[in-house]
Structure formats: structure tokens, C-alpha cells
Amino acid sequence: MEGTDPEVYREAFRSTDIPMLIADTNFAFRDINDAGLDFLGYEYDEIIGEPVGLIAGNEEAYYEIIEHMLDEETWSGEFMVRRTDDRVVYGNGFATPIVVEGDVEGFLAFFLDTTKQRQYENVSEVLSRLLRHDLRNELNVVYGYTQQVASRIDDEEALEELQLVQDKVLDIVHKSERARDLRDLLERSHDRSNRPVRLDVVLQKKIVDATIEFPDAEFESGNFPKVKVIADDLLGEAIECLLENAVAHNDKETPQVEVTLEREDGYVSLHVADNGPGVPEQQRDLIFGREEYDQLHHGTGISLFFADNVISSYNGDLWVEDNEDEGSVFCIRLEEEQ
């Protein structure tokens, strides 16, 4: 648009939701928009004048971009960005020289975050592998029990072993259905953006559902404050996994589960406390699948692995602590929508 006030272009640069930056010919930050500052976690004065390599999470890709810019060529491709909190974010980037009257005056770049999509694709792949290997191993157990029953069908203990077979079969059915449902949810949700979600509403619904599903358990919760967090449609499923875990792995005749919610300094913390056997400190990464026994054993359950990756996709945290008297407290920390 000939004659357009340059301020229009500056405002367009600053107001766009896509993280964008302008570098000078020495590849130092000359300007960055608000979306870029929010995305990287820096204040404007902290980053202006700093080398662009400060945010590069992959040196090979960074130097490839530099070569294209020096050759006055446009670059696009996959790139990793390192935020101020050292979190590495994956995405697609675009960079191009800014040419004014034949001279290169600087470089423009923007970045599209695909971390969430990558995480969900990875979770889906691992869930599939978990399902295949878990089913195979447990079916072998079922086969072993059936052999024992068949070899002494008149033995009174055969009835007890038959019950073990039935329990294992039910466990397989539940695990396969749960894995299939969770994977389907991932497939439908991996390309959806995070947005404000009413955590109090999601919590109330999931507690009611858990009360119906586990009539022998006791669920306690107060009146939750009205609060929105940055999440997506999978938040309810992640919470359901924690409520289910608090009952399914509880060794008490009456499992007791207490759910509380706290707000502090722009974050919301959710606590799911139980009266079960607790989780030894050395197993606390293992139960979420963050560590593995070997390639065939990723953690101790599909649900907690799923919940951990979903919460991570919101830039949130999930961890477990000891309960005051007995049992465990599973904690979620999410960013509150302002």
C-alpha cells in the first residue's frame, strides 16, 4: 500500500500472535514482538542487543539459517528454540533477509510451536507399544494359569486359580480398552491449541463420575474457586487418570480420596490425596514412564504416563509427594488464565 504510514507495519508486527523477531546484520536482536517475548520468557530490555544464537536449541539448524541469510536466501524448516527457563520448544521456523533499496538491512524470522503435536505423537506411539507388550506378557500369564488348572482339574485349589485367570482376563480387557480410549483422545486432540479451561467445572464433573464408577471409595472435596487454566479438552481425562489411580492402587478396604485446589502467583495447584500404600521416592519418576526398566517396560501404568504427557503439553508439572499420615498426594500445577 503506497503511502501507508510505517506505524501501521510496526503495529502489525507487534500485535500478531505469532512469535516474530528482527535481527540486525550482526545477527543480534533488533526488535521482537509481544508474542515473541511471551513465548521466550524474556523482557524486552533483556534480549535486545543479545545474539540470536541465545535462543537456538539446535546449532546445526542455526548455522544453516545463518548461511541462508548471508547468501540472501529465504529459509524455512524445523527448528528448536531454547526459552529463558531452558525449556526446549520444537517447531517450524521461517527467516528472510530484509532488503531495502538493494541492501540487506537485517533479517525477519518467525516461529510456529509444534511441541504439543510432537509430544502427542510420541505419547500415541508409546501407548501403542505399551499396549502390545503388556497384552502379550499378561496373556502369557493367563496361559500359564490355565495350564495349571487343566493339569489338576479335580483339585479344590483349581477354583482359586481359575479366579486368578478371570481377574487377569478382566485386567487385560480394562487395560486394552483404556489404552485404546486414551490413544483415540490423543489422535483427536494433538492439533488443538491450548486455551482457557474452567478447571473447577472439569473437576466437579470428574469427581461425580469417579463416585459413580467407584462406589466403595470415598471422595472428599470442598467448594472449588471459579478458575481458568491454560489447557485443552484432555485436561479432564488427565484428572480422571489421577482419580482412578488413587482408587485402583489403594490397598484399603475403603479407599479415601481428597481433592483440593489452590491459587498462587498466577498458577493453580491441584492435589489428589489418597490413603493407599504410597509411592517410594525412587519410583516416583518410574510410575510416570519417565524412566524405564527396559524397552518393553515403560513405567508401571498407561494412565499415569498419559496424564504426565498431557500436563506437560500445557507447560505444567505433575509430581507425587507423601501424604501426611499415609498414602500419596499427586499434584498438578498449571498456569492460570489472567
Phi, psi and omega per residue, in radians:
M1 nan 1.843 -3.082
E2 -1.149 2.332 3.107
G3 1.502 0.008 -3.138
T4 -1.179 2.382 3.119
D5 -1.037 2.247 3.118
P6 -0.972 -0.417 -3.140
E7 -1.094 -0.513 3.106
V8 -1.071 -0.740 -3.133
Y9 -1.231 -0.665 3.094
R10 -1.108 -0.702 3.129
E11 -1.175 -0.664 3.103
A12 -1.101 -0.724 3.116
F13 -1.092 -0.772 -3.040
R14 -1.331 -0.548 -2.996
S15 -1.592 -0.229 -3.121
T16 -1.136 2.581 -3.115
D17 -1.389 -0.151 -3.129
I18 -1.531 2.267 3.086
P19 -1.033 2.132 -3.107
M20 -2.352 2.597 3.102
L21 -2.488 2.745 3.024
I22 -2.140 2.239 3.106
A23 -1.941 2.650 3.068
D24 -1.478 -3.083 -3.065
T25 -1.244 -0.147 3.033
N26 -1.713 0.170 3.119
F27 1.059 0.751 2.992
A28 -1.986 2.666 -3.139
F29 -1.096 2.127 3.020
R30 -1.753 -0.626 -3.137
D31 -2.757 2.754 3.105
I32 -2.701 2.453 -3.105
N33 -1.465 3.027 -3.087
D34 -1.094 -0.669 3.118
A35 -1.086 -0.659 3.106
G36 -1.157 -0.714 3.112
L37 -1.126 -0.782 3.110
D38 -1.082 -0.722 -3.088
F39 -1.154 -0.744 -3.084
L40 -1.497 -0.384 3.125
G41 1.519 0.248 -3.121
Y42 -1.766 2.749 2.877
E43 -1.518 2.729 -3.059
Y44 -0.999 -0.836 -3.078
D45 -1.205 -0.352 -3.134
E46 -1.294 -0.474 -2.948
I47 -1.935 -0.438 -3.136
I48 -1.117 2.250 -3.106
G49 1.628 -0.255 3.109
E50 -1.377 2.662 3.111
P51 -1.154 2.472 -3.135
V52 -1.081 -0.486 3.112
G53 -1.042 -0.248 3.102
L54 -0.997 -0.575 -3.069
I55 -1.769 0.042 -3.102
A56 -1.290 2.165 3.078
G57 -1.664 -0.103 -3.124
N58 -2.500 1.876 -3.063
E59 -1.088 -0.679 -3.094
E60 -1.061 -0.802 3.124
A61 -1.183 -0.645 -3.140
Y62 -1.076 -0.820 -3.139
Y63 -1.200 -0.495 3.052
E64 -1.136 -0.698 3.098
I65 -1.119 -0.776 3.141
I66 -1.007 -0.762 3.141
E67 -1.076 -0.740 3.110
H68 -1.102 -0.739 -3.120
M69 -1.135 -0.734 3.128
L70 -1.117 -0.528 3.098
D71 -1.526 0.098 -3.136
E72 1.020 0.763 3.133
E73 -2.077 2.559 3.059
T74 -1.311 2.499 3.108
W75 -2.175 2.497 2.980
S76 -2.592 2.584 3.141
G77 2.846 -2.961 -3.141
E78 -1.401 2.480 -3.082
F79 -2.619 2.619 3.084
M80 -1.969 2.325 -3.132
V81 -1.964 2.383 3.083
R82 -1.814 2.060 3.128
R83 -1.358 3.025 -3.132
T84 -1.146 -0.424 3.091
D85 -1.551 0.217 3.117
D86 1.239 0.139 3.050
R87 -1.297 2.258 3.125
V88 -1.607 2.240 -3.099
V89 -2.015 2.340 -3.117
Y90 -1.712 2.565 3.098
G91 -3.091 -2.983 3.088
N92 -1.902 2.346 -3.097
G93 -2.090 2.846 3.104
F94 -2.513 2.348 3.115
A95 -2.475 2.510 -3.125
T96 -2.626 2.522 3.066
P97 -1.142 2.549 3.017
I98 -1.722 1.888 -3.051
V99 -1.844 2.148 3.109
V100 -2.125 2.030 3.139
E101 0.891 0.745 3.043
G102 1.535 -0.137 -3.125
D103 -1.936 2.453 3.077
V104 -1.364 2.070 -3.117
E105 -1.759 -0.198 -3.114
G106 2.882 -2.835 -3.073
F107 -2.480 2.443 3.101
L108 -1.908 2.375 3.117
A109 -2.473 2.572 2.981
F110 -2.450 2.902 -2.953
F111 -2.455 2.337 3.064
L112 -1.938 2.087 -3.069
D113 -1.315 2.091 3.067
T114 -2.050 0.322 -3.108
T115 -1.021 -0.798 -3.088
K116 -1.072 -0.763 3.127
Q117 -1.077 -0.752 3.125
R118 -1.092 -0.751 -3.141
Q119 -1.072 -0.802 -3.105
Y120 -1.159 -0.653 3.094
E121 -1.122 -0.699 3.117
N122 -1.143 -0.758 3.127
V123 -1.081 -0.752 -3.139
S124 -1.055 -0.738 -3.141
E125 -1.130 -0.776 -3.116
V126 -1.213 -0.652 3.083
L127 -1.034 -0.726 3.125
S128 -1.097 -0.748 3.129
R129 -1.163 -0.717 3.097
L130 -1.041 -0.790 -3.093
L131 -1.077 -0.796 -3.107
R132 -1.086 -0.849 -3.063
H133 -1.283 -0.682 3.114
D134 -1.094 -0.747 3.131
L135 -1.102 -0.762 -3.127
R136 -1.051 -0.821 -3.111
N137 -1.130 -0.754 -3.094
E138 -1.275 -0.541 3.049
L139 -1.155 -0.580 3.045
N140 -1.108 -0.681 3.080
V141 -1.103 -0.778 3.113
V142 -1.021 -0.770 3.140
Y143 -1.069 -0.721 3.116
G144 -1.087 -0.740 3.127
Y145 -1.154 -0.707 -3.128
T146 -1.132 -0.610 3.065
Q147 -1.092 -0.752 3.133
Q148 -1.100 -0.750 3.131
V149 -1.114 -0.738 -3.093
A150 -1.145 -0.550 -3.085
S151 -1.342 -0.283 3.098
R152 -2.549 1.077 -3.049
I153 -1.079 -0.422 -3.129
D154 -1.558 -0.094 -3.125
D155 -1.293 2.374 -3.136
E156 -1.105 -0.497 3.133
E157 -1.234 -0.211 -3.131
A158 -1.068 -0.592 3.129
L159 -1.113 -0.673 3.118
E160 -1.162 -0.723 3.126
E161 -1.210 -0.573 3.066
L162 -1.117 -0.648 3.090
Q163 -1.120 -0.663 3.071
L164 -1.069 -0.708 3.103
V165 -1.061 -0.809 -3.128
Q166 -1.087 -0.724 3.117
D167 -1.082 -0.721 3.137
K168 -1.151 -0.712 3.127
V169 -1.076 -0.785 3.105
L170 -1.084 -0.665 3.127
D171 -1.124 -0.717 3.110
I172 -1.110 -0.779 -3.138
V173 -1.062 -0.805 -3.138
H174 -1.098 -0.781 -3.094
K175 -1.138 -0.719 -3.125
S176 -1.183 -0.710 3.118
E177 -1.158 -0.721 -3.137
R178 -1.120 -0.790 3.136
A179 -1.098 -0.735 3.137
R180 -1.117 -0.772 -3.136
D181 -1.106 -0.761 -3.118
L182 -1.160 -0.690 3.116
R183 -1.157 -0.692 3.103
D184 -1.062 -0.697 3.113
L185 -1.101 -0.716 3.114
L186 -1.104 -0.756 -3.115
E187 -1.058 -0.637 -3.105
R188 -1.418 -0.315 -2.961
S189 -2.008 -0.139 -2.962
H190 -1.125 -0.411 -3.097
D191 -1.806 0.207 3.119
R192 -1.597 2.481 -3.108
S193 -1.406 2.639 3.025
N194 -1.169 2.600 -3.081
R195 -2.728 2.962 3.079
P196 -1.152 2.301 3.139
V197 -2.283 2.367 3.125
R198 -1.295 1.737 -3.098
L199 -1.132 -0.688 -3.116
D200 -1.088 -0.676 3.126
V201 -1.189 -0.772 3.118
V202 -1.056 -0.762 -3.124
L203 -1.065 -0.850 -3.108
Q204 -1.013 -0.752 -3.141
K205 -1.134 -0.772 -3.089
K206 -1.213 -0.564 3.087
I207 -1.194 -0.710 3.074
V208 -1.076 -0.776 3.118
D209 -1.056 -0.762 -3.123
A210 -1.149 -0.641 3.110
T211 -1.075 -0.676 3.118
I212 -1.253 -0.734 -3.088
E213 -1.236 -0.589 -3.104
F214 -2.126 1.335 -3.060
P215 -1.136 -0.363 -3.135
D216 -1.481 -0.135 -3.138
A217 -1.669 2.763 3.098
E218 -1.986 2.139 3.127
F219 -1.926 2.250 -3.126
E220 -2.136 2.296 3.084
S221 -2.728 2.586 3.100
G222 -1.612 -2.794 3.067
N223 -1.489 1.997 -3.102
F224 -1.343 2.474 3.051
P225 -1.197 2.638 3.070
K226 -1.233 2.031 -3.043
V227 -2.618 2.478 3.074
K228 -1.952 2.422 3.080
V229 -2.167 2.821 3.117
I230 -1.466 1.961 -3.051
A231 -2.773 -2.671 3.059
D232 -2.726 -2.842 -3.046
D233 -1.170 -0.290 -3.093
L234 -1.474 -0.105 -3.112
L235 -1.016 -0.767 3.137
G236 -1.071 -0.666 3.136
E237 -1.194 -0.650 3.105
A238 -1.119 -0.735 3.105
I239 -1.146 -0.698 3.100
E240 -1.033 -0.671 3.112
C241 -1.079 -0.689 -3.139
L242 -1.219 -0.711 3.108
L243 -1.132 -0.734 3.105
E244 -1.098 -0.748 -3.140
N245 -1.093 -0.668 -3.114
A246 -1.103 -0.443 -3.138
V247 -1.722 -0.797 -3.017
A248 -1.103 -0.558 -3.107
H249 -1.845 0.353 3.141
N250 -1.591 2.330 -3.099
D251 -1.718 0.155 -3.135
K252 -1.594 2.668 3.100
E253 -1.088 -0.651 3.074
T254 -2.126 1.687 3.094
P255 -1.085 2.349 3.108
Q256 -2.044 2.248 -3.086
V257 -2.250 2.212 3.112
E258 -2.046 2.260 -3.107
V259 -2.028 2.188 3.125
T260 -2.289 2.788 -3.076
L261 -2.392 2.325 3.132
E262 -2.305 2.598 3.088
R263 -2.107 2.358 -3.137
E264 -2.812 2.195 3.001
D265 0.883 0.790 3.073
G266 1.459 0.104 3.118
Y267 -2.209 2.745 3.097
V268 -2.133 2.292 3.138
S269 -1.997 2.234 3.090
L270 -1.915 2.307 -3.120
H271 -2.139 2.223 3.064
V272 -2.032 1.801 -3.067
A273 -1.789 2.481 3.123
D274 -2.319 2.981 3.123
N275 -1.914 0.521 -3.098
G276 -1.411 -2.791 -3.053
P277 -1.342 -0.181 -3.108
G278 1.462 2.986 -3.140
V279 -2.171 2.033 3.092
P280 -0.982 2.528 -3.054
E281 -1.002 -0.631 -3.091
Q282 -1.273 -0.165 -3.136
Q283 -1.847 0.058 -2.957
R284 -1.278 -0.451 2.997
D285 -1.476 -0.558 -3.104
L286 -1.091 -0.723 -3.060
I287 -1.135 -0.397 3.112
F288 -1.619 0.014 -3.127
G289 1.396 0.226 3.128
R290 -1.344 -0.378 3.012
E291 -2.188 2.867 -3.111
E292 -2.506 2.595 3.049
Y293 -1.175 -0.836 3.113
D294 -2.798 -2.985 -3.048
Q295 -1.164 -0.320 -3.095
L296 -1.748 -0.102 -3.079
H297 -2.234 1.676 3.137
H298 -1.771 1.712 3.132
G299 1.223 -2.818 -3.074
T300 -2.065 0.016 -3.140
G301 -2.973 2.665 -3.105
I302 -1.310 -0.696 -3.011
S303 -1.103 -0.786 -3.119
L304 -1.210 -0.615 3.068
F305 -1.075 -0.772 3.114
F306 -1.065 -0.877 -3.104
A307 -1.049 -0.738 -3.106
D308 -1.079 -0.759 -3.111
N309 -1.268 -0.605 3.090
V310 -1.140 -0.838 -3.141
I311 -1.093 -0.676 3.105
S312 -1.079 -0.594 -3.131
S313 -1.191 -0.277 3.054
Y314 -1.637 0.148 -2.981
N315 1.068 0.519 3.104
G316 -1.742 -3.119 -3.129
D317 -2.252 2.530 3.063
L318 -2.330 2.227 3.130
W319 -2.623 3.005 -3.128
V320 -2.216 2.466 3.106
E321 -2.231 2.943 3.006
D322 -1.308 2.422 2.979
N323 -1.295 2.810 -3.046
E324 -1.038 -0.903 -3.098
D325 -1.664 -0.924 3.124
E326 -2.752 2.793 3.104
G327 1.569 -2.853 -3.053
S328 -2.249 2.818 3.004
V329 -2.208 2.017 3.061
F330 -1.609 2.236 -2.988
C331 -2.082 2.372 3.039
I332 -2.115 2.349 3.076
R333 -2.157 2.144 -3.084
L334 -2.252 2.712 3.092
E335 -1.321 2.309 3.113
E336 -1.462 2.436 3.092
E337 -1.370 2.207 -3.067
Q338 -1.576 nan nan
